[in-house]
Structures are given as structure tokens and as C-alpha cells.
């Protein structure tokens, strides 16, 4: 079982709350698949993973301006 499976992160994008749930994290291919819930709509999206001084992250939003770090995800309530 993937230790990150369905971990959750809530993010305010300036207009709406966005909830990310990890579906799959594949470190071999540097990809993450997340279920993104925004305005009551759910989409499943794959993002490329990057690394910075704070660890693994993916880019979200306009031109990837938001860095969503994997270590910020928590167990869903």
C-alpha cells in the first residue's frame, strides 16, 4: 500500500478552497496523481514532481505559481 494514498492537503488559491488527495505517487517516474476537488467538482490529474529545499512538490495554478509540497499532506479526517 502506498503510504501517501489518499493523504489530503487543503489550499486556498485566492478564490476558492482546493482539496488535493493523493491517488498515486511514483518516485521512479517523478509523477503524482491527485484527485483535485474545487467548487464541488472532482478531477483526477497527473503532475510532474520537482524537488526544492523543502522536499518534493508539484506545481499548481496559473503557470505553476503554487508549489504544493508532499510533506504538507496529512491523513484525511
N, CA, C and O atoms as a GROMACS GRO file, in nm:
protein
  308
    1UNK      N    1   0.085  -0.119   0.000
    1UNK     CA    2   0.000   0.000   0.000
    1UNK      C    3   0.089   0.125   0.000
    1UNK      O    4   0.187   0.133   0.074
    2UNK      N    5   0.054   0.218  -0.081
    2UNK     CA    6   0.127   0.344  -0.092
    2UNK      C    7   0.106   0.425   0.036
    2UNK      O    8  -0.009   0.454   0.072
    3UNK      N    9   0.213   0.462   0.105
    3UNK     CA   10   0.198   0.533   0.233
    3UNK      C   11   0.138   0.672   0.217
    3UNK      O   12   0.094   0.732   0.315
    4UNK      N   13   0.134   0.724   0.095
    4UNK     CA   14   0.075   0.855   0.071
    4UNK      C   15  -0.071   0.847   0.026
    4UNK      O   16  -0.137   0.950   0.014
    5UNK      N   17  -0.123   0.726   0.002
    5UNK     CA   18  -0.254   0.708  -0.059
    5UNK      C   19  -0.363   0.784   0.017
    5UNK      O   20  -0.382   0.765   0.137
    6UNK      N   21  -0.434   0.869  -0.055
    6UNK     CA   22  -0.546   0.950  -0.007
    6UNK      C   23  -0.511   1.051   0.101
    6UNK      O   24  -0.601   1.108   0.163
    7UNK      N   25  -0.384   1.075   0.124
    7UNK     CA   26  -0.350   1.185   0.214
    7UNK      C   27  -0.402   1.314   0.152
    7UNK      O   28  -0.414   1.326   0.030
    8UNK      N   29  -0.434   1.409   0.237
    8UNK     CA   30  -0.508   1.528   0.193
    8UNK      C   31  -0.432   1.656   0.224
    8UNK      O   32  -0.360   1.666   0.324
    9UNK      N   33  -0.450   1.755   0.137
    9UNK     CA   34  -0.397   1.888   0.160
    9UNK      C   35  -0.500   1.989   0.114
    9UNK      O   36  -0.553   1.978   0.004
   10UNK      N   37  -0.530   2.088   0.200
   10UNK     CA   38  -0.624   2.194   0.163
   10UNK      C   39  -0.547   2.320   0.133
   10UNK      O   40  -0.454   2.358   0.205
   11UNK      N   41  -0.588   2.386   0.024
   11UNK     CA   42  -0.516   2.503  -0.026
   11UNK      C   43  -0.618   2.607  -0.071
   11UNK      O   44  -0.716   2.574  -0.139
   12UNK      N   45  -0.596   2.734  -0.035
   12UNK     CA   46  -0.680   2.843  -0.085
   12UNK      C   47  -0.606   2.908  -0.200
   12UNK      O   48  -0.496   2.959  -0.182
   13UNK      N   49  -0.667   2.907  -0.320
   13UNK     CA   50  -0.598   2.956  -0.440
   13UNK      C   51  -0.622   3.105  -0.467
   13UNK      O   52  -0.589   3.154  -0.575
   14UNK      N   53  -0.679   3.176  -0.370
   14UNK     CA   54  -0.708   3.318  -0.389
   14UNK      C   55  -0.855   3.342  -0.419
   14UNK      O   56  -0.905   3.453  -0.399
   15UNK      N   57  -0.923   3.239  -0.466
   15UNK     CA   58  -1.066   3.248  -0.493
   15UNK      C   59  -1.146   3.138  -0.425
   15UNK      O   60  -1.254   3.163  -0.371
   16UNK      N   61  -1.093   3.017  -0.427
   16UNK     CA   62  -1.166   2.902  -0.376
   16UNK      C   63  -1.074   2.811  -0.295
   16UNK      O   64  -0.952   2.811  -0.312
   17UNK      N   65  -1.138   2.733  -0.207
   17UNK     CA   66  -1.064   2.627  -0.139
   17UNK      C   67  -1.048   2.510  -0.235
   17UNK      O   68  -1.142   2.472  -0.305
   18UNK      N   69  -0.929   2.455  -0.238
   18UNK     CA   70  -0.898   2.340  -0.324
   18UNK      C   71  -0.848   2.229  -0.233
   18UNK      O   72  -0.761   2.251  -0.149
   19UNK      N   73  -0.903   2.110  -0.250
   19UNK     CA   74  -0.859   1.995  -0.171
   19UNK      C   75  -0.791   1.896  -0.264
   19UNK      O   76  -0.846   1.855  -0.366
   20UNK      N   77  -0.669   1.858  -0.227
   20UNK     CA   78  -0.593   1.760  -0.303
   20UNK      C   79  -0.588   1.630  -0.223
   20UNK      O   80  -0.559   1.633  -0.104
   21UNK      N   81  -0.615   1.518  -0.288
   21UNK     CA   82  -0.597   1.386  -0.227
   21UNK      C   83  -0.503   1.307  -0.317
   21UNK      O   84  -0.527   1.295  -0.437
   22UNK      N   85  -0.398   1.253  -0.258
   22UNK     CA   86  -0.302   1.176  -0.337
   22UNK      C   87  -0.362   1.042  -0.375
   22UNK      O   88  -0.410   0.968  -0.289
   23UNK      N   89  -0.361   1.011  -0.503
   23UNK     CA   90  -0.405   0.881  -0.553
   23UNK      C   91  -0.284   0.791  -0.571
   23UNK      O   92  -0.287   0.674  -0.532
   24UNK      N   93  -0.178   0.845  -0.630
   24UNK     CA   94  -0.056   0.767  -0.650
   24UNK      C   95   0.063   0.861  -0.657
   24UNK      O   96   0.056   0.968  -0.717
   25UNK      N   97   0.172   0.819  -0.595
   25UNK     CA   98   0.298   0.892  -0.605
   25UNK      C   99   0.400   0.794  -0.660
   25UNK      O  100   0.429   0.692  -0.597
   26UNK      N  101   0.454   0.825  -0.777
   26UNK     CA  102   0.551   0.737  -0.841
   26UNK      C  103   0.685   0.809  -0.848
   26UNK      O  104   0.710   0.888  -0.939
   27UNK      N  105   0.771   0.780  -0.752
   27UNK     CA  106   0.901   0.846  -0.747
   27UNK      C  107   0.990   0.804  -0.863
   27UNK      O  108   1.078   0.880  -0.905
   28UNK      N  109   0.969   0.683  -0.917
   28UNK     CA  110   1.050   0.635  -1.030
   28UNK      C  111   1.031   0.721  -1.154
   28UNK      O  112   1.127   0.750  -1.225
   29UNK      N  113   0.906   0.762  -1.180
   29UNK     CA  114   0.878   0.844  -1.298
   29UNK      C  115   0.862   0.992  -1.264
   29UNK      O  116   0.834   1.074  -1.351
   30UNK      N  117   0.881   1.027  -1.135
   30UNK     CA  118   0.863   1.165  -1.088
   30UNK      C  119   0.727   1.221  -1.125
   30UNK      O  120   0.716   1.333  -1.176
   31UNK      N  121   0.622   1.142  -1.100
   31UNK     CA  122   0.484   1.184  -1.127
   31UNK      C  123   0.399   1.162  -1.002
   31UNK      O  124   0.424   1.071  -0.923
   32UNK      N  125   0.298   1.246  -0.985
   32UNK     CA  126   0.200   1.228  -0.880
   32UNK      C  127   0.062   1.240  -0.944
   32UNK      O  128   0.038   1.326  -1.028
   33UNK      N  129  -0.028   1.153  -0.901
   33UNK     CA  130  -0.167   1.160  -0.945
   33UNK      C  131  -0.249   1.203  -0.824
   33UNK      O  132  -0.242   1.141  -0.718
   34UNK      N  133  -0.327   1.310  -0.840
   34UNK     CA  134  -0.409   1.361  -0.730
   34UNK      C  135  -0.552   1.382  -0.775
   34UNK      O  136  -0.579   1.415  -0.890
   35UNK      N  137  -0.644   1.361  -0.681
   35UNK     CA  138  -0.783   1.399  -0.701
   35UNK      C  139  -0.794   1.542  -0.650
   35UNK      O  140  -0.762   1.571  -0.535
   36UNK      N  141  -0.839   1.632  -0.738
   36UNK     CA  142  -0.848   1.774  -0.705
   36UNK      C  143  -0.996   1.810  -0.693
   36UNK      O  144  -1.072   1.794  -0.789
   37UNK      N  145  -1.037   1.857  -0.575
   37UNK     CA  146  -1.176   1.898  -0.553
   37UNK      C  147  -1.180   2.050  -0.541
   37UNK      O  148  -1.117   2.108  -0.453
   38UNK      N  149  -1.254   2.112  -0.633
   38UNK     CA  150  -1.267   2.258  -0.634
   38UNK      C  151  -1.409   2.293  -0.676
   38UNK      O  152  -1.457   2.246  -0.779
   39UNK      N  153  -1.476   2.375  -0.596
   39UNK     CA  154  -1.614   2.418  -0.625
   39UNK      C  155  -1.707   2.298  -0.643
   39UNK      O  156  -1.798   2.302  -0.727
   40UNK      N  157  -1.685   2.192  -0.567
   40UNK     CA  158  -1.771   2.074  -0.574
   40UNK      C  159  -1.742   1.981  -0.689
   40UNK      O  160  -1.809   1.879  -0.703
   41UNK      N  161  -1.645   2.014  -0.772
   41UNK     CA  162  -1.609   1.930  -0.886
   41UNK      C  163  -1.479   1.858  -0.856
   41UNK      O  164  -1.384   1.916  -0.803
   42UNK      N  165  -1.475   1.729  -0.892
   42UNK     CA  166  -1.356   1.648  -0.868
   42UNK      C  167  -1.294   1.611  -1.002
   42UNK      O  168  -1.362   1.563  -1.093
   43UNK      N  169  -1.164   1.632  -1.012
   43UNK     CA  170  -1.091   1.586  -1.131
   43UNK      C  171  -0.967   1.512  -1.083
   43UNK      O  172  -0.911   1.544  -0.978
   44UNK      N  173  -0.925   1.414  -1.161
   44UNK     CA  174  -0.804   1.340  -1.129
   44UNK      C  175  -0.698   1.383  -1.230
   44UNK      O  176  -0.716   1.372  -1.351
   45UNK      N  177  -0.587   1.433  -1.178
   45UNK     CA  178  -0.484   1.494  -1.261
   45UNK      C  179  -0.347   1.442  -1.223
   45UNK      O  180  -0.319   1.415  -1.106
   46UNK      N  181  -0.261   1.427  -1.324
   46UNK     CA  182  -0.123   1.386  -1.301
   46UNK      C  183  -0.033   1.509  -1.316
   46UNK      O  184  -0.047   1.587  -1.409
   47UNK      N  185   0.059   1.523  -1.223
   47UNK     CA  186   0.153   1.634  -1.225
   47UNK      C  187   0.296   1.580  -1.220
   47UNK      O  188   0.319   1.471  -1.168
   48UNK      N  189   0.390   1.656  -1.273
   48UNK     CA  190   0.531   1.625  -1.260
   48UNK      C  191   0.575   1.664  -1.119
   48UNK      O  192   0.527   1.762  -1.063
   49UNK      N  193   0.667   1.586  -1.062
   49UNK     CA  194   0.724   1.617  -0.932
   49UNK      C  195   0.858   1.688  -0.947
   49UNK      O  196   0.936   1.657  -1.038
   50UNK      N  197   0.883   1.782  -0.858
   50UNK     CA  198   1.008   1.856  -0.854
   50UNK      C  199   1.061   1.852  -0.711
   50UNK      O  200   0.990   1.811  -0.619
   51UNK      N  201   1.184   1.895  -0.692
   51UNK     CA  202   1.243   1.900  -0.559
   51UNK      C  203   1.305   2.037  -0.535
   51UNK      O  204   1.370   2.094  -0.623
   52UNK      N  205   1.281   2.089  -0.415
   52UNK     CA  206   1.350   2.212  -0.373
   52UNK      C  207   1.398   2.192  -0.229
   52UNK      O  208   1.400   2.079  -0.180
   53UNK      N  209   1.437   2.299  -0.163
   53UNK     CA  210   1.490   2.286  -0.027
   53UNK      C  211   1.388   2.231   0.072
   53UNK      O  212   1.425   2.186   0.180
   54UNK      N  213   1.259   2.235   0.037
   54UNK     CA  214   1.153   2.184   0.125
   54UNK      C  215   1.104   2.045   0.086
   54UNK      O  216   1.008   1.996   0.145
   55UNK      N  217   1.169   1.982  -0.010
   55UNK     CA  218   1.133   1.846  -0.049
   55UNK      C  219   1.056   1.838  -0.180
   55UNK      O  220   1.060   1.930  -0.261
   56UNK      N  221   0.986   1.727  -0.198
   56UNK     CA  222   0.911   1.703  -0.322
   56UNK      C  223   0.789   1.793  -0.330
   56UNK      O  224   0.723   1.818  -0.229
   57UNK      N  225   0.759   1.843  -0.451
   57UNK     CA  226   0.640   1.925  -0.472
   57UNK      C  227   0.593   1.911  -0.616
   57UNK      O  228   0.666   1.864  -0.703
   58UNK      N  229   0.467   1.954  -0.639
   58UNK     CA  230   0.418   1.971  -0.776
   58UNK      C  231   0.366   2.112  -0.791
   58UNK      O  232   0.332   2.179  -0.693
   59UNK      N  233   0.362   2.157  -0.915
   59UNK     CA  234   0.319   2.294  -0.944
   59UNK      C  235   0.170   2.296  -0.976
   59UNK      O  236   0.120   2.210  -1.049
   60UNK      N  237   0.100   2.395  -0.920
   60UNK     CA  238  -0.044   2.409  -0.939
   60UNK      C  239  -0.076   2.555  -0.968
   60UNK      O  240  -0.005   2.645  -0.923
   61UNK      N  241  -0.183   2.577  -1.041
   61UNK     CA  242  -0.229   2.714  -1.066
   61UNK      C  243  -0.174   2.771  -1.194
   61UNK      O  244  -0.110   2.702  -1.274
   62UNK      N  245  -0.200   2.899  -1.213
   62UNK     CA  246  -0.157   2.968  -1.333
   62UNK      C  247  -0.006   2.965  -1.342
   62UNK      O  248   0.065   3.011  -1.252
   63UNK      N  249   0.044   2.910  -1.452
   63UNK     CA  250   0.188   2.900  -1.478
   63UNK      C  251   0.262   2.828  -1.366
   63UNK      O  252   0.381   2.852  -1.345
   64UNK      N  253   0.192   2.739  -1.294
   64UNK     CA  254   0.257   2.663  -1.188
   64UNK      C  255   0.309   2.748  -1.074
   64UNK      O  256   0.408   2.713  -1.011
   65UNK      N  257   0.242   2.860  -1.047
   65UNK     CA  258   0.293   2.954  -0.947
   65UNK      C  259   0.285   2.902  -0.804
   65UNK      O  260   0.359   2.948  -0.717
   66UNK      N  261   0.197   2.806  -0.777
   66UNK     CA  262   0.185   2.749  -0.643
   66UNK      C  263   0.264   2.619  -0.636
   66UNK      O  264   0.250   2.532  -0.722
   67UNK      N  265   0.347   2.605  -0.535
   67UNK     CA  266   0.420   2.482  -0.512
   67UNK      C  267   0.350   2.407  -0.399
   67UNK      O  268   0.347   2.455  -0.285
   68UNK      N  269   0.295   2.291  -0.431
   68UNK     CA  270   0.224   2.210  -0.332
   68UNK      C  271   0.321   2.100  -0.288
   68UNK      O  272   0.350   2.008  -0.364
   69UNK      N  273   0.369   2.108  -0.164
   69UNK     CA  274   0.469   2.015  -0.112
   69UNK      C  275   0.404   1.889  -0.057
   69UNK      O  276   0.304   1.895   0.016
   70UNK      N  277   0.460   1.775  -0.091
   70UNK     CA  278   0.407   1.646  -0.050
   70UNK      C  279   0.408   1.632   0.102
   70UNK      O  280   0.316   1.573   0.159
   71UNK      N  281   0.510   1.684   0.168
   71UNK     CA  282   0.520   1.673   0.313
   71UNK      C  283   0.410   1.750   0.386
   71UNK      O  284   0.391   1.730   0.506
   72UNK      N  285   0.338   1.840   0.316
   72UNK     CA  286   0.229   1.916   0.378
   72UNK      C  287   0.099   1.837   0.382
   72UNK      O  288   0.003   1.880   0.446
   73UNK      N  289   0.093   1.722   0.314
   73UNK     CA  290  -0.028   1.640   0.313
   73UNK      C  291  -0.043   1.567   0.446
   73UNK      O  292   0.056   1.524   0.506
   74UNK      N  293  -0.167   1.554   0.491
   74UNK     CA  294  -0.198   1.487   0.618
   74UNK      C  295  -0.299   1.376   0.594
   74UNK      O  296  -0.361   1.369   0.487
   75UNK      N  297  -0.316   1.289   0.693
   75UNK     CA  298  -0.421   1.188   0.687
   75UNK      C  299  -0.556   1.259   0.680
   75UNK      O  300  -0.580   1.354   0.754
   76UNK      N  301  -0.643   1.213   0.591
   76UNK     CA  302  -0.777   1.273   0.578
   76UNK      C  303  -0.857   1.244   0.704
   76UNK      O  304  -0.850   1.134   0.760
   77UNK      N  305  -0.935   1.343   0.748
   77UNK     CA  306  -1.018   1.326   0.868
   77UNK      C  307  -1.134   1.234   0.845
   77UNK      O  308  -1.213   1.210   0.936
   0.00000   0.00000   0.00000
